[in-house]
Amino acid sequence: MTASPYHINDDMTNTSPTPLVTVIVAVFNGVTTLQHCIDSVIQQSYPNKELIIIDGGSKDGTVDLLKKNNDSINYWISEPDHGIYNAWNKALMHAKGEWICFLGADDYFWNDLVLERMTAELVKVPAEISVAYGQVMLINEAGESLYPVGNPWEIIKGKFMQVMCIPHQGTMHRRSLFERNGIFDESFRVGGDYEFLLRELKSAEAVFIPSIVVAGMRLGGISSTPANSIEMLRDFRRAQLMHGQRMPSFKWMMALSKVYLRLVLWRMLGEKSARKALDFARRIVGLPKYWTRS
């Protein structure tokens, strides 16, 4: 575990009626979607917020976009980095908020009232709880809303030790969480957020904020292909081993089996037909279409 590079402001308490919220965005060659992300932060009705953007040395016009939005960004830098967790750790060195959240350049706050509604609930969160989350809406490449993800903590608490089931774009981290548990482990490529939350939630509680969709998450990232999903699950398993779970859980093994099944279908039927077959199976068990719409 890596020590935090900054110290907590002793004057900050969880009783502030308008806590400062830090929004951290990591981006690399994200010029096509970053402006939407920035606008969704700027347009929040909640005034006590700051925006930090870490760019990994983009060459596609992202830097020009950051310069154009300079007055709306509290801190930004563009330089080569070592992945998303390295970028987030850089941002944490400049974060001043009592609560901190992370968006990708493809993500955006769902509406202008998100932070106002979330902070109204965050001030009620007991001081001993450092993780609070709402839901995230999955968005396909056509811009269509699929369905929200994120369930109450009392439902997923046992499952969380087996697989990542908290939507990270919808998660608020208390500032003291990083002082207590350190920063993100940069040796992970895709599972560092899960490993970080495991440090806390293997023995602590989280709070689910109901009826709030925090962010829209555009699909097409790490879980869009079977090969990437396998890498993600392997990262999750490494995180579990780091935190004392010696044997893989049933749910993790089932998730891995499903990915390998997808991989077989991809190769046997082709991607288009495989997606249709997978959605047919989802409909049989009462789940909404996903694969043919993502």
N, C-alpha and C positions, 0 to 999 in steps of 0.2 A: 504494500500500500504506500502511495506517495504522499508526503506531507503537503498540506495546503501552502501556497505561496503568499498568502496574505493573512491578516488578522481581522477578527470581527470587531466592529465598532461597538464598544461597550454601552453606548447610549441607545442602541437599537433594542426594542422589545416587541413582542408579538401583540401588544395591546394597542399599537398605533392604529387610529381609525383609517388612515390612508397610507399604508405601507408602500415604500418604494418597490416597484417591480422591475427587475432587469430582464430584458429580452435579449437572448444571445442567438445570433444567426451565423452558421458556418456556410461558406459558399465556395464553389470552384467552377468557373465557367457557367454561371447561372443567370446570364443576362436576360434570358427569355422569361424567367419567372420571378426574379428577385424584386423587381419594382412592385409587383402585387404583394409580396411579402412585406416589404417596407411600408407600403401604403396601409396595409392592414394594421400595422403597429401605430403609425402616425395618426390614423383616424380613430383610435380608441377614445371613447368619451372619458376614460379615466386619465387624469392628468399626471399623476405621480409615477412616471415610468421612465426608463432609459433603454436605449437601443445600442447594442454593441454588435458589430459585424466583423468577422474575421474571414478574409479572402485568401485562398491558397495560391495566389499568384496567377490569376486568370488572365487569359489572352483574348477573350471574346467580346470585350466591351464592358465587362462587369466593373472594372475600375472607373471608367468614365461615368457609369451609372452611380457609383458610390460618391464620386466627386460632385455630381449633380445634386445628390441628396445630402450633402455634407452638413447642412444646417439642421437636419432632422436626425442625424446620427450622433450619439454622444461620443463614440469612439469607433474608429475602424482602421484596419491595416491590411495591406496586400503584400504578401510575401510567401514563398514556398513553405509548406508545412508537411507534417507526417501523418495526415489523415484527420478525420473529423474530431477525434478525441484530443489530439494535439491542439487543434483550433479552439475547441471548447476550453481547454486548460489555459490557453493564452487569454481568452476572453475573461475567465474567472479572475485573473489578476487585476482586471479593471472594473469588475462588477461591484456595485455599491448597494444593490437592492437587498431588502429583507427577504424577498422571495425571488427566485431565479427560474426562468423557463427557457427552453431550447427549441428553436424552430429551424428546419432546413430551408434552403432557398426556394424549394418547391412547396413549402407549407405556408399557411396564412391563418391569421385569426378569423374565426368563423363569421363574426359580425363586430360592429363597433362597440358593443356593450360587454364583450367578453371579460376584459380586465375589471370593469366596474362591478360586474356580477360576481366574479371570482374573488376579488378582494373583500367584498362584503361577507363572504363565507370564510375566507382565510383568517380574518381577525377573530373568528370564533374557534379556530383550531387550537387545541391545548398545546402548551409550550413543549411538551414532551414528544409531540408528533411533528415530524419534519418533512413528510411527503403527503401532498394532497393532489388529487387529479380529477379531471372530468372526462368527457368523451371526445373522440376524434372521428370526424366524418371521412370515410374513404371516397376519393374522387378519381374517376377514370380519366383517360387521356382526352376524352371528348368533353370533359368538364362536368360530367353528370355525377350526382351524389349517389353512391351505392347504399351504404348503411353505416351507422355509427358503431364504433368499437369502444369498449370500456365498461366494466361491470363493477358493482359494489365490492368493496374490499372483503366483506364477510363471506362473499361467494367465492372469490378467487384467491383468498389468502393461502389456502393449502396448495392450490395449483401453482402459485407464483414460484415456489421453491423448485418446481419441475419444469417450468417453461415461462418465458417472458409474456405476461398478459396484462401489463399496464401500458396504455398508449403514451409513449414518452412525450410526444408533442403536446399532450394534454396535461402534463405533470408540472406542478409547482414544487420547487425544492427550497426549503428554508435555508437561508444563508449559512446558519450554524452547522448544517449538515456537512458542508465541505470542510469546515474547520475541524469537525470531529472525526470525519471518516477519510479525509484526504480528497484528492482530485481523481479524474478519470485515468484508468490504466491504459496507456497509449500502446501497449503491446497487442490490444484487441483491434480488429478491423471493423467488426460489426456488432460485437456483443458487449462493448464497454459500458453502455448505459445500464444493461441488465446486471453486469457484475457490480457496478457502483451501487445500484439500488439493493442488491443482495446484501451488501455490507450492513445496511440499515435494517432491511425488512426481514432478514432471517430471524430477528429477535425483537423487532419493534412493530408498531402498527402504522398503517396509512389511513388516510381519509378520502373517501369518494365524495365528490361534490355532484349531486344528482341534477339532472335537467339542464346541464350546461354542455353544449358542444364547444369545446375550446378552439379547435383548429380543423382546417381542412387539410388532408394529406393526399397529395397526388401520388397515384400508384405508378409503378415502373421502376422501383428501386431494387434493393438487395433481394427481396423475396419474389421478384417477378419471374425468375427461372428456377427450375429444380436445383441446378448446380449451385446457385447463390444461396438458396434455402438450406442446402446441406452445410455450406460454410457457416451460415448463421447459427444453425443448431449445434454445430461443433463448438462454436464460440460459447454458446450457452452452457454446453456441457463442461467446458474448461472452467467457466465461472463457477459452476456448481462444485466442481472438484476443489477449487480454491477455497470454498466455504464449507468444506467438510462433508459433502454428499458423495460418498465413495462409489455407490452403485447408481447407475442411471435409473430414473424413475419410469414407471409404466407410461405416463403421459409423454415423456420425452421420447421413449422408444416408439410409441405410436405415431408421434409427429414425424420422426425420422422415417418410419415405414411408409407413411403417406407420401413423403417427398420422393422416396425411391419408386413408389408406384407411379407417381406423376412422371418421373424420369423415364420409366419403361413405356408409359403411354405416349409420351412425347416422341420416343424413338419408333414405336410400332405404328402409331396412327398419324403422326405429324402433329404439330402444335395446335392447329385449328381444330382438328377432330378430337384431340385429347381434351382441349378446353370444353368442348361440347359434352363429352362423356363425363367429365368431372362435374359440370353443372347439373347434368341429369341426376347424378348421384346425390348432389346437394339437395335438389328438389325433392327427392324421395324421402330424405330425412327431415324435410321441412325447413331447409335453409334457403336463403335468397341466392339468386344467381350471382356469381363472382367472376369466374374464369372467362366467360364469354363477354363480360362487360369491362374487364380490366386490361 
